[in-house]
Amino acid sequence: MKNNIIKKIKKKRITIGIIGLGYVGLPLARTFSKKKINVIGFDIDKKKIKKLRKGISYINYFNNNDIVQMNNNFACYSTFEKISVCDAVILCLPTPIKKNRSPEMKYINNSMKLIKKFLKNNQILSLESTTYPGTSEEVILPYLKRFDLGKNFFLIYSPEREDPGNKKFSNEKIPKVVGGYTKNCLMVGYELYKLMGTKIVKVSSLKVAEMTKLLENIYRSVNIGLVNELKLLCQKMKINIFEIIDAAKTKPFGFQPFYPGPGYGGHCIPIDPFLLSWKAKKYNFQTKFIELSGRINEKMPIIICDKVKQFLKHKKQKKCLIIGVAYKKNVDDMRESPSLKIIEHLEKNKIICDYYDPYITEIGYLRKFSKPKKSIKLNSKNLRKYNIIILATDHDSINYNFLKKNSSMIFDCRGRYSYSKNHNIIQL
Ligand SMILES: NC(=O)c1ccc[n+]([C@@H]2O[C@H](COP(=O)([O-])OP(=O)(O)OC[C@H]3O[C@@H](n4cnc5c(N)ncnc54)[C@H](O)[C@@H]3O)[C@@H](O)[C@H]2O)c1
């Protein structure tokens, strides 16, 4: 059985089903489709399916042209019958945390319930969502009881490491970590992901693969927390953290630069570390680094708001413009974005907040703002209306010289002007 599926994979005579066509699933579909493999995408969001069928993208760094080209060997559905014609099924579903910071597994459970009856012998099932070690065995395995895993069905976990908007590292260039439930599962998983044309890193178990992804994201969260804390100290000491980081990164080993900012955002760094904290509690273990960096990073938007409030204290008009509401530059994703927290907090304090973001034309449906907001036009007339501009997300397409020339005061949370001595720039 294993040899048959491996033969099929090697000849590229397989169909890959991808469930969840979001920031992870859609680029993955494109990667396989580019390698001339038949791909079927599935998503419960009918609007996304409709757009894809019309060749329209819903991700800013993904061209309509990419969709049109993909459509040669890509089909997509909001129902799941076609799972039965797939040789491999890859789950790219959300794995958020609940308010109490326990993992929200409903997307995976709902999906497994929907596809269970269409699964059949000799298929491969791979989870790519970021999750706590043990998820594949504890959450997915119970739906696969009728199969003989490693013999007539293959369960693997391979974390997605995509960096949205990063042109240097598309997912064809990022090594893929793969773990299998059995040795045969791993062998099949290895061949499947080799089709992407990237380096495959085999690990000994599903749990090791699950934990690898968490280590990567926790490493980021902890280092961002560290540098955010040091930024605040450096400010008191009147030394420039960006100059320090630039000097430190000349060391050719043992140092990787991380930069301070307005806090952290996205579907990964503010969430994933807590998936592990939750699991660690089951082992009576406290993950102190995760908790501490989380506290520091979450405090950053409030620190910014306090400084803005201080600046506006004696001003008659209190109007501020946030530049960038995406959680990081060059993307249109505002999940967990610190900018939204800043707007919410300032508005609660009766400070009028508008925003500009080249990728996000409207906000208001994610959080309860006083009114839905539309991105303003970035021109000199508009810029003059605000007492202060908060540079929260430094998209590359923004003209920073223009911004500096036409703003009365810029509160730079990203260090875009870190070496500039202008009187109208305050550093975070
Ligand atoms: N976005 C990133 O940068 C990134 C990077 C690496 C890993 N990840 C991880 O990958 C996973 C997916 O993240 P994402 O950013 O692509 O999320 P997303 O929200 O952009 O996409 C998830 C998609 O799944 C769909 N969906 C939800 N329930 C479904 C169901 N039952 N059946 C079919 N489709 C369903 C949603 O409609 C949505 O389109 C998460 O675990 C995330 O942590 C994300």
The ligand as an SDF file (V2000), in Angstrom:
LIG
                    3D

 44 48  0  0  0  0  0  0  0  0999 V2000
   -0.8540   33.3080    8.4250 N   0  0  0  0  0  0  0  0  0  0  0  0
    0.3770   32.9580    8.6850 C   0  0  0  0  0  0  0  0  0  0  0  0
    1.2880   33.7220    8.5090 O   0  0  0  0  0  0  0  0  0  0  0  0
    0.7160   31.5650    9.1710 C   0  0  0  0  0  0  0  0  0  0  0  0
    2.0370   31.1160    9.0480 C   0  0  0  0  0  0  0  0  0  0  0  0
    2.3470   29.8380    9.4810 C   0  0  0  0  0  0  0  0  0  0  0  0
    1.3480   29.0600   10.0530 C   0  0  0  0  0  0  0  0  0  0  0  0
    0.0840   29.5290   10.1820 N   0  0  0  0  0  0  0  0  0  0  0  0
   -0.9250   28.6370   10.7600 C   0  0  0  0  0  0  0  0  0  0  0  0
   -1.6790   28.0800    9.6810 O   0  0  0  0  0  0  0  0  0  0  0  0
   -3.0520   27.9020   10.0670 C   0  0  0  0  0  0  0  0  0  0  0  0
   -3.9560   28.6360    9.1210 C   0  0  0  0  0  0  0  0  0  0  0  0
   -3.6960   30.0120    9.2010 O   0  0  0  0  0  0  0  0  0  0  0  0
   -4.1750   31.0590    8.1240 P   0  0  0  0  0  0  0  0  0  0  0  0
   -3.4510   32.3210    8.4240 O   0  0  0  0  0  0  0  0  0  0  0  0
   -4.0890   30.4960    6.7560 O   0  0  0  0  0  0  0  0  0  0  0  0
   -5.7070   31.1980    8.5340 O   0  0  0  0  0  0  0  0  0  0  0  0
   -6.8850   31.8830    7.6490 P   0  0  0  0  0  0  0  0  0  0  0  0
   -7.9270   32.2800    8.6060 O   0  0  0  0  0  0  0  0  0  0  0  0
   -6.2930   32.8940    6.7180 O   0  0  0  0  0  0  0  0  0  0  0  0
   -7.4150   30.6890    6.7590 O   0  0  0  0  0  0  0  0  0  0  0  0
   -8.1370   29.6130    7.2730 C   0  0  0  0  0  0  0  0  0  0  0  0
   -9.2180   29.2690    6.2730 C   0  0  0  0  0  0  0  0  0  0  0  0
   -9.9070   28.1140    6.7440 O   0  0  0  0  0  0  0  0  0  0  0  0
  -11.2830   28.2460    6.4000 C   0  0  0  0  0  0  0  0  0  0  0  0
  -12.0620   27.3170    7.2190 N   0  0  0  0  0  0  0  0  0  0  0  0
  -12.4310   27.4170    8.5130 C   0  0  0  0  0  0  0  0  0  0  0  0
  -13.1120   26.3230    8.8870 N   0  0  0  0  0  0  0  0  0  0  0  0
  -13.1640   25.5030    7.8170 C   0  0  0  0  0  0  0  0  0  0  0  0
  -13.7270   24.2210    7.5630 C   0  0  0  0  0  0  0  0  0  0  0  0
  -14.3540   23.5250    8.5070 N   0  0  0  0  0  0  0  0  0  0  0  0
  -13.5870   23.6880    6.3360 N   0  0  0  0  0  0  0  0  0  0  0  0
  -12.9700   24.3690    5.3560 C   0  0  0  0  0  0  0  0  0  0  0  0
  -12.4030   25.5860    5.5330 N   0  0  0  0  0  0  0  0  0  0  0  0
  -12.5070   26.1390    6.7460 C   0  0  0  0  0  0  0  0  0  0  0  0
  -11.5670   29.7140    6.6260 C   0  0  0  0  0  0  0  0  0  0  0  0
  -12.7220   30.1180    5.9140 O   0  0  0  0  0  0  0  0  0  0  0  0
  -10.2890   30.3610    6.0910 C   0  0  0  0  0  0  0  0  0  0  0  0
  -10.3790   30.6880    4.7310 O   0  0  0  0  0  0  0  0  0  0  0  0
   -3.1140   28.3890   11.5200 C   0  0  0  0  0  0  0  0  0  0  0  0
   -2.9170   27.3070   12.3700 O   0  0  0  0  0  0  0  0  0  0  0  0
   -1.9410   29.3400   11.6290 C   0  0  0  0  0  0  0  0  0  0  0  0
   -1.4730   29.4410   12.9510 O   0  0  0  0  0  0  0  0  0  0  0  0
   -0.2550   30.7630    9.7340 C   0  0  0  0  0  0  0  0  0  0  0  0
  1  2  1  0
  2  3  2  0
  2  4  1  0
  4  5  1  0
  4 44  2  0
  5  6  2  0
  6  7  1  0
  7  8  2  0
  8  9  1  0
  8 44  1  0
  9 10  1  0
  9 42  1  0
 10 11  1  0
 11 12  1  0
 11 40  1  0
 12 13  1  0
 13 14  1  0
 14 15  2  0
 14 16  1  0
 14 17  1  0
 17 18  1  0
 18 19  2  0
 18 20  1  0
 18 21  1  0
 21 22  1  0
 22 23  1  0
 23 24  1  0
 23 38  1  0
 24 25  1  0
 25 26  1  0
 25 36  1  0
 26 27  1  0
 26 35  1  0
 27 28  2  0
 28 29  1  0
 29 30  1  0
 29 35  2  0
 30 31  1  0
 30 32  2  0
 32 33  1  0
 33 34  2  0
 34 35  1  0
 36 37  1  0
 36 38  1  0
 38 39  1  0
 40 41  1  0
 40 42  1  0
 42 43  1  0
M  CHG  2   8   1  16  -1
M  END
$$$$
